[in-house]
């Protein structure tokens, strides 16, 4: 049992740190406002709309596999495979959607994508029929993601000048992480308020499970994004001389949807021709080799979104603060560390930074494979209490071992994110260096290929890890049939989780292939550049 201690004095240290952090965030926002003062109002409307969109997106990502298992009744492997297939589908669609912006305009593509997001999230909230979910939930959401992701990049580029585009993307990146942080906090808040497997009555919709209610919250959070997007002017383009041009895109001949189909078909044809041309270049294969090597550390993000929620709930108990441990901590660290690291290492080689950062992230995963006893001595320290008592607000009655696991997971996520802040931004710079002049966009588009090819494998891996090391079983009644709760969910009990750390052992082994591969392949992959390693 953890002894009770009066640590109220620590808030005299915490509050000044928070004040500095808030002041720093205000300064960053002020700098964005100052440097982007010549940009049209559209850049603010688009960026603010995506804050609520990313809150909804964070809620959805964290809940998907939980919802598919608890509400739809799928096994861990089947649920993960469906999510993996969904990821592949929207990755494929992204290859050809970029040309839509030129054909129908930024605003119309954003409207279509946002409407599809709203509709699909409502489907997830109101039904548990698998066929309906796949056809009107996952498929529609895939088209939405494919529409929204590329057009945001195009929109920010058009709303900034060449000397302010970097600031525009930095602002969007900051606001995106603000959205993810709020989403992580909200994910925990709803689960702790309603109960992990609780229910609530919603007018018109009736009794809903906690996970379906989270999907409903994501639906409602998508609506403000639609309001902001509706205020956009179409055809807005800011020139480098500060001149604002507003030229609505030409109207397509014939009805809208046939024209849309023709544009998509043409876009995929263009993507194929670009791929055939680019694949003849040695630089392209170097780029593909690098991205393949980085899949190991990249796929930790997949496990954070789809493996970690189930792992946390089964190991730490119902209401586990998995949203706070990853969903909040990761984006907050990114917001404050990326600008500082980018400035401090601006003269360092991108290849070195990618290698070093991926090593830090991979090493972090190995920390969480250590047994609980390694972190137990930290539980009753100031550092430990800052994590579990001050930040997470945990009840010490859950036991020293679980508090130690929380501390280990927090250290892991924090260190992993610092590594991410080192390597992730520099990957884009590396792309610009290795790609031939004028083909940077093509290289960025084709950078999705390695993930597309291997996504089903990591999804299958997620399901296997969960079912093998943190399994659950249906709770059966006297008649041998599964017991259902008020929301119609099958009540499940956790099985043998004594080897739960093996989940992270396999993920760590996958992650460490990235820094090792970067070191072994440096001679062939590293582009020649004037900066020193």
C-alpha positions in Angstrom: 0.0 0.0 0.0 1.3 3.5 -0.9 1.5 5.7 2.2 -0.6 8.9 2.2 1.6 12.0 1.9 0.7 15.7 1.9 2.3 16.9 -1.3 0.2 20.1 -1.7 3.5 22.1 -1.6 4.4 20.6 -5.0 1.7 22.7 -6.7 3.8 25.8 -5.9 6.2 24.3 -8.4 3.7 22.9 -10.9 1.7 26.1 -11.3 4.7 28.2 -12.4 5.7 25.5 -14.9 2.1 25.5 -16.3 2.1 29.3 -16.4 5.4 29.2 -18.4 3.9 26.6 -20.7 0.8 28.6 -21.3 2.8 31.7 -21.9 5.0 29.8 -24.4 1.9 28.6 -26.2 0.5 32.1 -26.4 3.8 33.3 -27.8 3.7 30.7 -30.5 0.1 31.6 -31.4 1.1 35.3 -31.5 4.0 34.5 -33.8 1.6 32.7 -36.1 -0.8 35.6 -36.1 2.0 38.1 -36.8 3.8 36.1 -39.5 0.6 35.1 -41.3 -1.1 38.5 -41.1 -1.1 38.8 -44.9 -2.9 35.4 -45.3 -6.6 35.4 -46.0 -9.2 34.5 -43.4 -9.4 31.0 -45.1 -6.2 29.8 -43.4 -7.7 30.4 -40.0 -11.1 28.9 -40.9 -9.4 25.7 -42.3 -7.0 25.4 -39.3 -9.6 26.0 -36.6 -12.0 23.6 -38.4 -9.4 20.9 -38.2 -9.0 21.3 -34.4 -12.5 19.9 -33.8 -12.0 17.4 -36.6 -8.9 16.0 -35.0 -10.6 15.8 -31.6 -13.2 13.7 -33.3 -10.6 11.7 -35.2 -8.6 11.0 -32.0 -11.8 9.8 -30.2 -12.6 7.5 -33.2 -9.1 6.0 -33.5 -8.9 5.2 -29.8 -12.4 3.6 -29.7 -12.6 1.6 -33.0 -11.2 -1.7 -31.9 -12.8 -1.5 -28.5 -16.2 -0.9 -30.2 -15.7 -3.7 -32.7 -15.0 -6.2 -29.9 -17.3 -5.1 -27.2 -20.3 -3.9 -29.2 -20.1 -5.8 -32.5 -18.7 -9.0 -30.8 -15.6 -9.5 -33.0 -12.4 -11.2 -31.8 -9.3 -9.1 -31.4 -7.8 -10.5 -34.6 -10.9 -9.9 -36.7 -11.3 -6.3 -35.3 -7.7 -5.5 -36.0 -7.9 -6.9 -39.5 -10.9 -4.8 -40.3 -9.2 -1.7 -39.1 -6.1 -2.6 -41.0 -8.1 -3.1 -44.2 -9.8 0.3 -43.7 -6.4 2.0 -43.3 -5.3 0.3 -46.6 -8.5 1.5 -48.4 -8.0 5.2 -47.6 -4.3 5.0 -48.4 -5.2 3.7 -51.9 -7.8 6.5 -52.4 -5.3 9.2 -51.5 -3.2 8.4 -54.6 -5.8 9.8 -56.9 -7.7 12.4 -54.9 -5.2 15.2 -55.1 -6.3 16.2 -58.6 -9.8 16.8 -57.4 -8.8 20.1 -55.8 -7.8 21.6 -59.2 -11.0 20.2 -60.8 -13.7 21.2 -58.2 -11.9 23.5 -55.7 -10.7 23.4 -52.2 -14.0 24.3 -50.5 -16.1 21.7 -52.4 -13.6 18.9 -51.6 -13.5 19.9 -48.0 -17.3 20.0 -47.8 -17.7 16.6 -49.4 -15.0 15.1 -47.1 -16.5 16.6 -43.9 -20.1 15.6 -44.8 -18.9 12.0 -45.4 -17.1 12.1 -42.0 -20.2 13.3 -40.2 -22.4 10.6 -41.9 -20.0 7.8 -41.2 -19.5 8.7 -37.5 -23.2 8.7 -37.0 -23.4 5.2 -38.5 -20.8 4.0 -36.0 -23.0 5.5 -33.2 -26.3 4.0 -34.2 -25.7 0.5 -35.4 -23.7 -2.6 -34.5 -24.5 -4.5 -37.7 -21.2 -5.4 -39.3 -22.3 -5.2 -42.9 -23.8 -1.8 -42.3 -20.7 -0.6 -40.5 -18.4 -1.8 -43.3 -20.5 -0.3 -46.1 -21.7 2.9 -44.6 -19.2 3.4 -41.8 -15.7 2.3 -42.8 -16.1 2.7 -46.5 -17.6 6.2 -46.3 -15.0 7.2 -43.6 -12.2 6.0 -45.9 -13.4 8.3 -48.7 -13.6 11.1 -46.2 -10.1 10.7 -45.0 -8.8 10.5 -48.6 -10.6 13.7 -49.4 -9.5 15.7 -46.4 -5.9 14.7 -45.9 -4.4 15.9 -49.3 -6.7 19.0 -49.6 -5.6 20.5 -46.3 -2.0 20.6 -47.6 -3.1 22.2 -50.8 -5.3 24.7 -49.0 -2.5 25.9 -46.7 -0.1 26.2 -49.6 -2.6 28.4 -51.5 -3.3 30.6 -48.4 0.4 31.4 -47.7 3.3 32.9 -49.6 6.5 31.0 -50.3 8.2 32.7 -47.3 5.3 32.0 -44.9 4.2 28.5 -46.0 6.5 26.9 -43.4 4.8 29.0 -40.7 1.4 28.0 -42.1 2.1 24.3 -41.9 3.7 24.7 -38.4 0.5 26.4 -37.2 -1.6 23.7 -38.6 0.7 21.0 -37.0 0.4 22.8 -33.7 -3.4 23.0 -33.8 -3.7 19.4 -35.0 -1.8 18.3 -31.9 -4.0 20.5 -29.7 -7.0 18.6 -31.1 -5.3 15.2 -30.4 -4.5 16.2 -26.9 -8.1 17.3 -26.2 -9.3 14.1 -27.8 -7.1 12.0 -25.5 -8.4 13.7 -22.4 -12.1 13.5 -23.6 -11.7 9.7 -24.3 -10.7 9.1 -20.7 -13.3 11.6 -19.4 -16.3 9.9 -21.1 -15.2 6.4 -20.1 -14.7 7.4 -16.5 -18.0 9.2 -16.4 -20.2 6.5 -18.0 -18.1 3.5 -16.9 -16.0 1.4 -19.2 -18.9 -0.9 -20.1 -21.6 1.5 -18.8 -24.7 2.7 -20.6 -26.5 6.0 -21.1 -29.9 6.9 -22.5 -29.8 9.3 -25.5 -33.1 10.9 -26.7 -34.3 9.3 -29.9 -31.4 6.8 -30.0 -32.2 5.1 -26.7 -29.7 3.2 -24.6 -26.2 3.4 -25.8 -22.9 1.8 -24.6 -20.0 4.0 -23.6 -18.1 3.2 -26.8 -21.1 4.0 -29.0 -21.6 7.3 -27.1 -17.9 8.2 -27.8 -18.7 7.7 -31.5 -21.7 9.9 -31.1 -19.5 12.6 -29.5 -17.2 12.3 -32.5 -20.2 12.9 -34.7 -21.2 16.0 -32.9 -17.6 17.3 -32.9 -17.5 17.0 -36.7 -20.4 19.5 -37.1 -18.4 22.7 -36.1 -15.9 21.8 -38.7 -18.6 22.0 -41.3 -19.7 25.4 -40.1 -16.2 26.8 -40.4 -15.7 25.3 -43.9 -19.0 26.7 -45.1 -17.5 30.2 -44.5 -14.7 29.6 -46.9 -14.4 31.4 -50.2 -13.5 29.1 -53.1 -10.7 29.8 -55.5 -8.6 31.9 -53.0 -4.9 32.1 -53.8 -2.3 34.3 -52.1 0.6 35.3 -54.4 4.1 36.0 -53.2 3.7 39.7 -53.8 0.8 39.8 -51.3 -1.9 40.0 -54.0 -5.0 38.0 -53.1 -6.7 36.4 -56.1 -10.1 34.9 -55.9 -10.9 32.8 -59.0 -13.7 30.2 -58.4 -12.9 26.9 -60.2 -14.6 26.4 -63.6 -17.9 24.5 -63.5 -17.7 21.0 -64.8 -19.7 20.1 -67.8 -22.7 17.9 -67.1 -23.8 16.8 -63.7 -21.5 17.0 -60.7 -21.1 13.3 -59.8 -20.2 12.1 -63.3 -17.7 14.9 -63.5 -16.3 13.9 -60.1 -16.0 10.3 -61.3 -14.2 11.3 -64.4 -11.8 13.4 -62.4 -11.0 10.6 -60.0 -10.4 8.2 -62.8 -8.1 10.6 -64.5 -6.3 11.3 -61.3 -5.6 7.6 -60.7 -4.3 7.4 -64.3 -2.0 10.3 -63.6 -0.8 8.7 -60.4 0.0 5.5 -62.3 2.0 7.4 -65.0 3.9 9.3 -62.3 4.7 6.0 -60.5 6.0 4.4 -63.7 8.2 7.5 -64.4 9.5 7.9 -60.9 10.3 4.2 -60.3 12.9 4.4 -63.1 15.0 6.7 -60.9 17.6 5.3 -58.5 16.7 8.0 -55.9 13.2 6.7 -55.8 14.3 3.2 -54.7 16.6 4.7 -52.1 13.6 6.6 -50.8 11.5 3.4 -50.8 14.2 1.5 -49.0 14.4 4.2 -46.3 10.7 4.3 -45.8 10.6 0.5 -45.5 13.3 0.6 -42.9 11.3 3.2 -40.9 8.2 1.1 -40.9 9.3 -0.5 -37.7 9.2 2.6 -35.6 6.3 4.0 -37.6 4.1 1.1 -36.7 4.4 1.9 -33.0 1.8 4.6 -33.7 -0.5 1.9 -35.1 -0.2 0.0 -31.8 -0.7 3.2 -29.8 -4.1 3.7 -31.4 -5.4 0.2 -31.8 -3.4 -2.1 -29.4 -2.8 0.2 -26.4 -6.4 0.9 -25.5 -7.3 -2.7 -25.1 -4.0 -3.5 -23.5 -4.4 -0.7 -20.9 -8.0 -1.6 -20.0 -7.2 -5.3 -19.6 -4.0 -4.9 -17.6 -4.8 -1.7 -15.6 -8.5 -2.2 -15.2 -11.7 -0.5 -16.4 -11.4 3.2 -16.8 -7.6 3.0 -17.4 -6.2 6.4 -18.3 -4.9 5.3 -21.7 -6.1 8.5 -23.3 -4.1 10.6 -21.0 -0.9 8.5 -21.1 -0.7 8.6 -24.8 -3.4 10.7 -26.3 -2.6 13.8 -24.2 1.1 13.3 -23.4 2.3 12.7 -27.0 0.8 15.7 -28.7 1.7 18.1 -25.8 5.3 17.1 -25.9 5.3 17.4 -29.7 3.8 20.9 -29.5 6.6 22.2 -27.2 9.6 20.1 -28.3 9.4 20.1 -32.1 10.1 23.9 -32.5 13.0 23.8 -30.0 14.6 20.6 -31.4 14.2 22.0 -35.0 16.0 25.2 -34.0 18.7 23.5 -31.9 19.6 20.9 -34.6 19.0 23.0 -37.8 22.5 22.5 -39.0 22.6 18.7 -38.4 22.2 16.2 -41.2 18.6 14.9 -41.7 19.8 11.4 -42.1 21.7 11.5 -38.7 18.6 13.0 -37.0 16.3 10.4 -38.4 18.7 7.6 -37.3 19.2 9.1 -33.8 15.5 9.9 -33.3 14.4 6.5 -34.4 16.9 5.0 -32.0 15.5 7.0 -29.1 11.9 6.0 -30.0 12.9 2.3 -30.3 14.8 2.3 -27.1 11.8 3.8 -25.3 9.7 0.7 -26.3 12.2 -1.6 -24.6 11.8 0.3 -21.3 8.2 -0.8 -21.1 9.2 -4.4 -21.5 10.9 -4.3 -18.1 9.0 -5.9 -15.1 6.9 -3.8 -12.8 9.5 -4.1 -9.9 11.9 -1.9 -11.9 9.4 1.0 -11.5 8.1 0.2 -8.1 10.8 2.3 -6.3 9.6 5.4 -8.2 6.0 5.1 -7.0 6.6 6.9 -3.7 9.0 9.5 -5.1 8.2 13.1 -6.2 8.6 12.1 -9.8 6.3 9.1 -9.4 3.7 11.1 -7.5 3.7 13.8 -10.1 2.7 11.2 -12.6 0.1 9.1 -10.9 -1.2 11.5 -8.2 -0.9 15.0 -9.5 -1.3 14.4 -13.3 -3.4 11.2 -13.7 -5.3 11.6 -10.3 -5.1 7.8 -9.6 -6.4 6.2 -6.5 -3.5 4.6 -4.6 -5.9 1.7 -3.7 -5.3 0.2 -7.2 -2.0 -1.1 -5.9 1.7 -0.4 -6.1 2.2 -2.7 -9.2 -0.4 -0.9 -11.3 0.9 2.5 -10.3 4.4 1.3 -11.3 3.0 0.2 -14.7 1.5 3.6 -15.2 4.9 5.2 -14.4 6.7 2.9 -16.9 4.2 3.6 -19.6 4.4 7.3 -19.1 8.3 7.3 -19.3 8.0 5.1 -22.4 5.5 7.5 -24.1 7.5 10.6 -23.1 10.8 9.3 -24.4 9.2 7.8 -27.5 7.7 11.2 -28.3 11.0 13.0 -27.9 12.4 10.6 -30.4 9.5 11.3 -32.7 10.1 15.1 -32.4 13.7 14.4 -33.5 13.1 12.2 -36.5 9.6 12.8 -37.8 10.0 16.5 -39.0 13.4 15.7 -40.6 11.9 12.9 -42.7 10.1 15.6 -44.8 13.4 17.5 -45.2 15.2 14.2 -46.3 12.5 13.7 -48.9 13.1 17.2 -50.4 16.9 16.4 -50.5 16.7 13.0 -52.1 13.9 13.8 -54.6 14.8 15.3 -58.0 13.9 19.0 -58.3 10.2 19.4 -59.2 9.2 15.9 -58.2 9.0 16.4 -54.4 5.2 16.1 -54.4 5.3 12.8 -56.3 7.8 11.4 -53.9 5.6 12.4 -50.9 2.5 10.8 -52.6 4.4 7.6 -53.3 5.8 7.5 -49.8 2.6 5.8 -48.7 3.4 2.7 -50.7 5.4 0.8 -48.0 2.7 1.4 -45.4 0.0 0.3 -47.9 1.7 -2.9 -48.7 2.5 -3.9 -45.1 -0.5 -2.4 -43.2 -2.5 -5.7 -43.1 0.5 -7.5 -41.5 0.8 -5.0 -38.6 -3.0 -5.1 -38.1 -2.9 -8.9 -37.9 0.1 -8.6 -35.5 -2.0 -6.3 -33.2 -4.8 -8.8 -32.9 -2.5 -11.7 -32.3 -0.6 -9.9 -29.5 -3.8 -9.0 -27.8 -5.4 -12.4 -28.0 -2.2 -14.2 -27.0 -1.0 -12.1 -24.1 -4.0 -10.1 -22.8 -6.9 -12.3 -23.8 -10.6 -11.9 -22.7 -13.4 -14.4 -22.6 -17.1 -14.1 -22.7 -18.8 -14.3 -19.4 -21.3 -17.2 -19.6 -24.5 -17.6 -17.7 -25.9 -20.8 -16.1 -27.4 -21.7 -19.5 -23.9 -21.5 -21.1 -24.8 -18.4 -23.2 -22.9 -15.1 -23.0 -24.3 -12.6 -20.6 -25.2 -9.2 -22.0 -25.3 -5.8 -20.3 -28.0 -3.2 -20.7 -26.5 -1.9 -24.0 -26.4 -5.4 -25.5 -22.7 -5.8 -25.1 -21.3 -9.2 -24.3 -19.8 -9.0 -20.8 -16.2 -10.2 -20.9 -13.7 -11.2 -18.3 -9.9 -10.9 -18.6 -8.0 -14.1 -18.9 -4.4 -14.9 -18.1 -2.3 -11.7 -18.5 0.8 -12.8 -16.6 2.8 -12.4 -19.8 1.3 -9.0 -20.8 4.8 -7.4 -21.3 5.4 -9.7 -24.3 3.0 -7.4 -26.2 5.7 -4.7 -26.0 8.6 -7.1 -26.5 7.4 -7.9 -30.0 6.6 -4.2 -30.7 10.1 -3.3 -29.5 11.7 -5.9 -31.7 9.8 -4.4 -34.7 10.7 -0.8 -33.7 14.5 -1.5 -33.3 14.7 -2.6 -36.9 14.5 1.0 -37.9 17.7 2.5 -36.3 19.6 -0.7 -37.1 18.5 -0.5 -40.7 19.4 3.2 -40.9 22.9 2.4 -39.7 23.5 -0.6 -42.0 22.1 1.1 -45.1 23.6 4.6 -44.7 26.1 4.0 -47.5 23.3 3.4 -50.0 20.5 5.5 -48.7 22.0 8.7 -47.4 21.9 11.5 -50.0 25.0 13.6 -50.4 24.6 17.0 -48.7 26.8 19.8 -47.5 25.9 19.5 -43.8 27.9 17.3 -41.5 26.7 14.3 -39.6 
